[in-house]
Amino acid sequence: MLNDEKLIEISRGVDNYLYKLMEDYEVTPLSLAAVLLARAMVLNKEVGSAEDFTKLLVSVVQNPPERNEKVH
């Protein structure tokens, strides 16, 4: 079961991996985000959760985190 501590641990692991990808492939955060978003869209389409994924994206756009607010 996911709890707050586990979500924070996962988030930190993802953050570290993203930084490593940016360094390894010498890409900007925006370029990496574009690749990741495209792959996430394909994954959700293939497993049948594209509609829910789209709702998630819309909710983030409608209520974005504050500029200095951490997402995790």
VEXDO-740020 format. One record per residue: residue number from 1; chain; x, y, z of N, C-alpha, C, O in turn. Coordinates in steps of 0.1 Angstrom, whole numbers, plus 2048, in hexadecimal, padded with zeros to 3 digits. Example, Ala and Ser with C-alpha at 12.3 -4.5 7.8 and 13.67 -1.06 7.14 Angstrom:
VEXDO-740020
[1; "A"; [884; 7C7; 84E]; [87B; 7D3; 84E]; [884; 7DF; 84E]; [88E; 7DF; 855]]
[2; "A"; [880; 7EA; 847]; [889; 7F5; 847]; [881; 800; 84F]; [886; 80B; 850]]
This chain:
VEXDO-740020
[1; "A"; [808; 7F4; 800]; [800; 800; 800]; [809; 80C; 800]; [813; 80D; 807]]
[2; "A"; [805; 816; 7F8]; [80D; 823; 7F7]; [809; 82C; 803]; [7FD; 82F; 804]]
[3; "A"; [813; 831; 80A]; [810; 83B; 814]; [819; 847; 811]; [820; 846; 807]]
[4; "A"; [818; 851; 818]; [81F; 85E; 815]; [82E; 85B; 815]; [835; 860; 80C]]
[5; "A"; [834; 854; 81E]; [842; 851; 81E]; [846; 84A; 812]; [851; 84D; 80C]]
[6; "A"; [83F; 840; 80E]; [842; 838; 801]; [841; 841; 7F5]; [849; 840; 7EC]]
[7; "A"; [837; 84A; 7F4]; [836; 853; 7E9]; [842; 85C; 7E8]; [846; 85F; 7DD]]
[8; "A"; [846; 861; 7F4]; [852; 86A; 7F4]; [85E; 863; 7F0]; [866; 868; 7E8]]
[9; "A"; [860; 856; 7F4]; [86B; 84E; 7F0]; [86B; 84C; 7E1]; [875; 84D; 7DA]]
[10; "A"; [85F; 848; 7DC]; [85E; 846; 7CD]; [861; 853; 7C6]; [868; 853; 7BC]]
[11; "A"; [85C; 85E; 7CA]; [85E; 86B; 7C4]; [86D; 86E; 7C3]; [872; 873; 7B9]]
[12; "A"; [874; 86C; 7CE]; [882; 86F; 7CF]; [88A; 866; 7C5]; [893; 86B; 7BE]]
[13; "A"; [886; 85A; 7C5]; [88C; 850; 7BB]; [88A; 855; 7AD]; [894; 854; 7A5]]
[14; "A"; [87E; 859; 7AA]; [87B; 85D; 79C]; [883; 86A; 799]; [889; 86B; 78E]]
[15; "A"; [883; 873; 7A2]; [88B; 880; 7A0]; [89A; 87D; 79D]; [89F; 882; 794]]
[16; "A"; [8A0; 874; 7A5]; [8AE; 870; 7A3]; [8B0; 86A; 795]; [8B9; 86D; 78E]]
[17; "A"; [8A6; 861; 791]; [8A7; 85B; 784]; [8A6; 865; 779]; [8AD; 864; 76F]]
[18; "A"; [89D; 86E; 77A]; [89B; 879; 770]; [8A8; 881; 76F]; [8AC; 884; 763]]
[19; "A"; [8AE; 885; 77A]; [8BA; 88D; 779]; [8C5; 884; 772]; [8CD; 88A; 76A]]
[20; "A"; [8C6; 878; 775]; [8D0; 86F; 76E]; [8CD; 86E; 75F]; [8D6; 86F; 757]]
[21; "A"; [8C0; 86D; 75B]; [8BD; 86D; 74D]; [8C1; 87A; 746]; [8C7; 879; 73B]]
[22; "A"; [8BE; 885; 74C]; [8C2; 892; 747]; [8D1; 893; 745]; [8D6; 898; 73A]]
[23; "A"; [8D9; 88E; 74E]; [8E7; 88E; 74D]; [8EC; 884; 743]; [8F5; 888; 73A]]
[24; "A"; [8E7; 878; 743]; [8EC; 86E; 73A]; [8E9; 871; 72B]; [8F1; 86F; 722]]
[25; "A"; [8DD; 877; 728]; [8D9; 87A; 71B]; [8DB; 889; 717]; [8D8; 88D; 70C]]
[26; "A"; [8E0; 891; 721]; [8E3; 89F; 71F]; [8D6; 8A6; 718]; [8D7; 8AD; 70E]]
[27; "A"; [8CB; 8A5; 71F]; [8BF; 8AB; 71B]; [8BA; 8B5; 725]; [8BD; 8B4; 731]]
[28; "A"; [8B2; 8BE; 721]; [8AC; 8C8; 72B]; [8A0; 8C1; 732]; [89B; 8B7; 72E]]
[29; "A"; [89C; 8C7; 73D]; [891; 8C1; 744]; [884; 8C1; 73C]; [87C; 8B8; 73C]]
[30; "A"; [882; 8CC; 734]; [876; 8CC; 72B]; [876; 8C1; 720]; [86C; 8BB; 71E]]
[31; "A"; [882; 8BF; 71A]; [883; 8B4; 711]; [880; 8A7; 717]; [879; 89E; 711]]
[32; "A"; [886; 8A4; 723]; [884; 898; 729]; [875; 896; 72D]; [86F; 88B; 72C]]
[33; "A"; [86F; 8A1; 732]; [861; 8A1; 736]; [858; 89D; 729]; [84E; 896; 72B]]
[34; "A"; [85B; 8A2; 71E]; [854; 89F; 712]; [854; 890; 70E]; [84A; 88A; 70B]]
[35; "A"; [860; 88B; 710]; [862; 87C; 70D]; [85A; 874; 717]; [853; 86B; 714]]
[36; "A"; [85B; 878; 724]; [854; 870; 72E]; [845; 871; 72D]; [83E; 868; 72F]]
[37; "A"; [840; 87D; 72A]; [832; 87F; 728]; [82D; 877; 71D]; [822; 870; 71E]]
[38; "A"; [834; 877; 712]; [830; 86F; 706]; [82F; 860; 70A]; [826; 859; 706]]
[39; "A"; [83A; 85B; 711]; [83A; 84D; 715]; [82F; 84A; 71E]; [829; 83F; 71E]]
[40; "A"; [82C; 853; 728]; [821; 851; 731]; [814; 850; 72A]; [80B; 848; 72E]]
[41; "A"; [812; 858; 720]; [806; 858; 718]; [804; 84B; 711]; [7F9; 845; 711]]
[42; "A"; [80E; 846; 70B]; [80E; 83A; 704]; [80B; 82E; 70D]; [802; 826; 70B]]
[43; "A"; [812; 82E; 719]; [810; 823; 723]; [801; 823; 727]; [7FB; 818; 728]]
[44; "A"; [7FC; 82F; 72B]; [7EE; 82F; 72F]; [7E4; 82B; 724]; [7DA; 825; 727]]
[45; "A"; [7E7; 82F; 718]; [7DE; 82B; 70D]; [7DE; 81C; 70C]; [7D4; 816; 70A]]
[46; "A"; [7EA; 816; 70C]; [7EB; 807; 70B]; [7E4; 7FF; 716]; [7E0; 7F4; 713]]
[47; "A"; [7E4; 805; 722]; [7DE; 7FD; 72D]; [7D0; 801; 730]; [7C9; 7FC; 739]]
[48; "A"; [7CA; 80B; 727]; [7BC; 80E; 729]; [7B9; 819; 733]; [7AD; 81A; 736]]
[49; "A"; [7C3; 820; 737]; [7C0; 82B; 741]; [7C3; 839; 73B]; [7C5; 842; 742]]
[50; "A"; [7C2; 83A; 72E]; [7C4; 847; 727]; [7BB; 852; 72C]; [7BF; 85D; 72E]]
[51; "A"; [7AE; 84E; 72E]; [7A4; 858; 732]; [7A8; 85E; 740]; [7A7; 86A; 742]]
[52; "A"; [7AB; 855; 749]; [7AF; 859; 757]; [7BC; 861; 756]; [7BD; 86B; 75E]]
[53; "A"; [7C5; 85D; 74E]; [7D2; 865; 74D]; [7CF; 873; 748]; [7D5; 87C; 74D]]
[54; "A"; [7C7; 874; 73E]; [7C3; 881; 739]; [7BD; 88A; 743]; [7C0; 896; 744]]
[55; "A"; [7B4; 884; 74C]; [7AE; 88B; 757]; [7B8; 890; 760]; [7B7; 89B; 766]]
[56; "A"; [7C2; 888; 763]; [7CD; 88C; 76C]; [7D5; 898; 766]; [7D8; 8A1; 76E]]
[57; "A"; [7D8; 897; 75A]; [7DF; 8A2; 753]; [7D7; 8AF; 754]; [7DC; 8BA; 757]]
[58; "A"; [7CA; 8AE; 751]; [7C2; 8BA; 751]; [7C1; 8C0; 75F]; [7C1; 8CC; 761]]
[59; "A"; [7C0; 8B7; 769]; [7BF; 8BC; 777]; [7CC; 8C4; 77B]; [7CC; 8CD; 782]]
[60; "A"; [7D8; 8BF; 776]; [7E4; 8C6; 779]; [7E5; 8D3; 772]; [7E9; 8DD; 778]]
[61; "A"; [7E0; 8D4; 766]; [7E0; 8E1; 75E]; [7D6; 8EB; 765]; [7D9; 8F6; 766]]
[62; "A"; [7CB; 8E6; 76A]; [7C1; 8EF; 770]; [7C5; 8F3; 77E]; [7C1; 8FE; 782]]
[63; "A"; [7CD; 8EB; 785]; [7D1; 8EF; 792]; [7E0; 8EB; 794]; [7E3; 8E2; 79B]]
[64; "A"; [7E8; 8F3; 78D]; [7F7; 8F0; 78E]; [7FC; 8F2; 79C]; [7F7; 8FB; 7A3]]
[65; "A"; [807; 8EB; 79F]; [80E; 8EE; 7AC]; [813; 8FC; 7AC]; [817; 902; 7A2]]
[66; "A"; [814; 902; 7B8]; [81A; 90F; 7B9]; [829; 90E; 7B4]; [82F; 904; 7B4]]
[67; "A"; [82E; 91A; 7B0]; [83B; 91A; 7AA]; [846; 914; 7B3]; [84F; 90C; 7AE]]
[68; "A"; [846; 916; 7C0]; [850; 910; 7C9]; [84B; 904; 7D0]; [852; 8FE; 7D9]]
[69; "A"; [83F; 8FF; 7CD]; [839; 8F3; 7D4]; [83F; 8E7; 7CE]; [840; 8E5; 7C2]]
[70; "A"; [844; 8DE; 7D7]; [849; 8D1; 7D2]; [83D; 8C8; 7CF]; [833; 8C8; 7D6]]
[71; "A"; [83F; 8C0; 7C4]; [834; 8B8; 7C0]; [833; 8AC; 7C9]; [828; 8A7; 7CB]]
[72; "A"; [83E; 8A7; 7CE]; [83D; 89B; 7D7]; [83E; 8A0; 7E5]; [83E; 899; 7EE]]
